[in-house]
Amino acid sequence: MKQTELFLQSDAALRSVIDRIEPEQLGLPAPAEWSFTPNPTIRDIVAAHARDEAWVPDVLLGRTIEDAGGTYDGDLLGTDPITAYDRLNDAATAAVNEDLDPEKVVHLSYGDYPIREYLEHISTYRAFQAWSIARTLGWDYSLPAPLVENLWELIGPQVDGFRAMGVFPPEIEAPAGADRETQLLCRVGYWFPKP
């Protein structure tokens, strides 16, 4: 299933960025639009991704929010946030590597979707957050070329529909001579120049 490949690529990209975050960077401010937490920090963003990773195995098993109860409430990062995130990332990766039925319906907070669509949704979130976190922290970072191509193939045709649902901000005009990654980031409204 192409969506499995997309997820594994996106999840690995996000992990590669999160694993580079130094402890002192966790307290840096993050863009307010990335979180419902007032005055979010990079740690808050890592915490949100940790929670999202934690949910993956349960969602793939067909569990609902009601089934999980308060399992994922509270601080999942503890005193070693990056190690905690990596542990949850490992579990999500293992779950997605199982023999999944792409048409099995799973239950999300915003509706029921087949697994293939769920993987597209969470892959999109991870890929563009990987790039955005790295750029926000001032790093020279590019999404891996195979991931960019898979995003174009699977997400590209759906951009306008996702934008209509409020997933993507308005499209940005790509700079002259933009490479494939920059064109994609502009198409989904996430690109901004290096700080």
C-alpha positions as CSV (number, residue, x, y, z in Angstrom):
1,M,0.0,0.0,0.0
2,K,1.5,3.3,-1.1
3,Q,0.0,5.0,2.0
4,T,2.1,2.8,4.2
5,E,5.3,3.9,2.4
6,L,4.2,7.6,2.7
7,F,3.6,7.2,6.4
8,L,6.9,5.6,7.1
9,Q,8.7,8.2,5.1
10,S,6.9,11.1,6.8
11,D,7.2,9.6,10.2
12,A,11.0,9.1,9.7
13,A,11.4,12.7,8.5
14,L,9.6,14.0,11.6
15,R,11.6,11.8,13.9
16,S,14.9,12.9,12.3
17,V,13.9,16.5,13.1
18,I,12.7,15.9,16.6
19,D,15.8,13.9,17.4
20,R,18.0,16.9,16.6
21,I,16.2,19.2,19.1
22,E,18.5,20.1,22.0
23,P,17.0,20.2,25.5
24,E,17.4,24.0,25.6
25,Q,15.4,24.4,22.4
26,L,12.4,22.7,23.9
27,G,11.4,25.9,25.7
28,L,11.6,28.1,22.6
29,P,8.3,29.5,21.4
30,A,6.4,27.8,18.6
31,P,4.0,29.4,16.2
32,A,0.6,29.9,18.0
33,E,-1.3,28.4,15.0
34,W,0.4,25.0,15.6
35,S,-1.3,24.3,18.9
36,F,-4.4,24.9,21.0
37,T,-2.1,25.5,23.9
38,P,-1.7,29.2,24.8
39,N,1.9,30.4,24.0
40,P,3.1,27.0,22.8
41,T,6.7,26.0,23.0
42,I,8.6,23.5,20.9
43,R,8.1,21.0,23.8
44,D,4.3,21.4,23.4
45,I,4.6,20.6,19.7
46,V,6.7,17.5,20.5
47,A,4.1,16.5,23.1
48,A,1.4,16.8,20.5
49,H,3.3,14.6,18.1
50,A,4.0,12.1,20.9
51,R,0.3,11.8,21.6
52,D,-0.4,11.4,17.9
53,E,2.2,8.6,17.7
54,A,0.7,7.0,20.8
55,W,-2.7,6.8,19.1
56,V,-1.5,5.1,15.9
57,P,-1.5,1.4,17.2
58,D,-4.9,1.8,18.8
59,V,-6.5,3.5,15.8
60,L,-5.3,0.8,13.5
61,L,-6.9,-1.8,15.8
62,G,-10.2,0.1,15.5
63,R,-10.3,1.5,19.0
64,T,-12.1,4.7,19.7
65,I,-11.5,7.6,22.1
66,E,-14.1,6.0,24.4
67,D,-12.2,2.7,24.3
68,A,-8.9,4.3,25.2
69,G,-10.4,6.4,28.1
70,G,-7.7,8.5,29.7
71,T,-4.8,6.4,28.4
72,Y,-3.2,9.3,26.6
73,D,-4.1,12.1,29.0
74,G,-1.3,14.1,30.7
75,D,2.4,14.4,30.0
76,L,3.7,11.6,27.8
77,L,7.2,13.0,27.5
78,G,8.4,13.0,31.1
79,T,11.9,14.1,32.0
80,D,13.4,12.8,28.7
81,P,11.1,14.1,26.0
82,I,13.0,12.9,22.9
83,T,13.5,9.4,24.2
84,A,9.8,9.2,25.2
85,Y,8.9,10.4,21.7
86,D,11.2,7.9,20.0
87,R,9.6,5.0,22.0
88,L,6.1,6.0,20.9
89,N,7.4,6.5,17.3
90,D,8.9,3.0,17.4
91,A,5.5,1.6,18.4
92,A,3.7,3.5,15.7
93,T,6.2,2.3,13.1
94,A,5.7,-1.3,14.2
95,A,1.9,-1.0,14.0
96,V,2.0,0.5,10.5
97,N,4.3,-2.3,9.3
98,E,1.7,-4.9,10.1
99,D,-0.4,-6.4,7.3
100,L,-3.1,-3.7,7.2
101,D,-6.3,-3.8,5.2
102,P,-6.4,-0.4,3.5
103,E,-10.2,-0.4,3.4
104,K,-10.7,-1.2,7.1
105,V,-12.6,1.7,8.7
106,V,-11.0,3.4,11.7
107,H,-12.4,5.9,14.1
108,L,-10.9,9.4,14.3
109,S,-12.0,12.4,16.4
110,Y,-13.3,14.0,13.2
111,G,-15.0,10.9,11.6
112,D,-14.6,7.4,10.3
113,Y,-12.2,6.8,7.5
114,P,-10.5,3.8,5.8
115,I,-7.0,3.1,6.9
116,R,-5.5,4.4,3.7
117,E,-7.0,7.8,4.2
118,Y,-6.1,7.9,7.9
119,L,-2.5,7.2,6.9
120,E,-2.6,10.0,4.3
121,H,-3.9,12.4,6.9
122,I,-1.3,11.7,9.5
123,S,1.5,11.5,6.9
124,T,0.6,15.0,5.7
125,Y,0.7,16.3,9.3
126,R,4.1,14.8,10.0
127,A,5.8,15.7,6.7
128,F,5.0,19.4,6.8
129,Q,5.6,19.7,10.5
130,A,9.0,18.1,10.0
131,W,9.9,20.9,7.6
132,S,8.2,23.6,9.6
133,I,9.9,22.7,12.9
134,A,13.3,22.6,11.2
135,R,12.8,25.9,9.5
136,T,11.4,27.6,12.6
137,L,14.6,26.5,14.5
138,G,16.7,28.0,11.7
139,W,18.0,24.7,10.4
140,D,19.0,24.0,6.8
141,Y,16.6,21.1,6.2
142,S,15.0,19.5,3.2
143,L,12.4,16.8,3.0
144,P,13.8,13.6,1.4
145,A,13.2,13.6,-2.3
146,P,11.2,10.2,-2.3
147,L,8.9,11.7,0.3
148,V,8.4,14.8,-1.7
149,E,7.4,12.7,-4.8
150,N,5.0,10.6,-2.8
151,L,3.4,13.7,-1.3
152,W,2.9,15.1,-4.8
153,E,1.4,11.8,-6.0
154,L,-0.9,11.1,-3.0
155,I,-1.6,14.5,-1.5
156,G,-1.1,16.8,-4.5
157,P,-4.5,15.9,-6.1
158,Q,-6.3,16.5,-2.8
159,V,-4.8,19.8,-1.8
160,D,-7.8,21.9,-2.8
161,G,-10.2,19.6,-1.0
162,F,-8.0,19.7,2.1
163,R,-7.8,23.4,1.9
164,A,-11.5,23.7,1.7
165,M,-11.7,21.7,5.0
166,G,-9.2,24.1,6.6
167,V,-6.2,21.8,6.6
168,F,-4.0,24.0,4.5
169,P,-3.6,27.7,4.5
170,P,-3.8,29.7,1.2
171,E,-1.4,28.7,-1.6
172,I,1.8,30.8,-1.8
173,E,3.3,31.9,-5.1
174,A,6.5,29.9,-5.6
175,P,9.7,31.8,-6.1
176,A,11.2,31.8,-9.6
177,G,13.2,28.6,-10.2
178,A,11.8,26.9,-7.2
179,D,12.7,23.2,-6.7
180,R,10.2,20.4,-6.4
181,E,10.1,20.6,-2.6
182,T,9.6,24.4,-2.6
183,Q,6.8,24.1,-5.2
184,L,5.0,21.5,-3.0
185,L,5.4,23.6,0.2
186,C,4.1,26.7,-1.6
187,R,1.2,24.7,-3.1
188,V,0.1,23.7,0.5
189,G,0.8,27.1,1.9
190,Y,3.6,26.2,4.3
191,W,6.8,27.5,2.6
192,F,8.5,30.6,4.1
193,P,12.1,31.8,3.4
194,K,14.9,30.9,5.7
195,P,15.2,33.1,8.8
